[in-house]
């Protein structure tokens, strides 16, 4: 019996790889969108393959049949982490939320991603809720900043 899952397709023209997301991510974007009276809610998503970060809207996250898995093989365990990135707005303090797919075993450190890892991500027009661009190079929001 086929299994369906939600995917986003990387917007990087050199990648275009699909990445599976937990249903909760799509539901969160949908709930935020229903609360908004104007504009379109989007969510920044990291492509785990090419490390490009784009904004995606609800319609970009679509169901499709998941590949049939060999019952005797263990696929890599995929999870996601919500990462907060600093914006470049002076005294803004509102972070940019990025959903980062996390493959257990490839990032064994529980503190993943590190500042060095985040600095290698390639952002595309990311903005905080107040419209400020991301601070470059990308920087994790510090707890007390």
Secondary structure, 3 states (H helix, E strand, C coil): CCEEEEEEECCCCCCCCEEEECHHHHHHHHHHHHHCCCCCCEEEEECCCCCEEEEEEHHHCEEEEECCCCCCCCCCCEEEEEEEECECCCCCCCCEEEEEEEECCCCCCCCCCCHHHHHCCEECCCECCCCCEECCCCCECCCCC
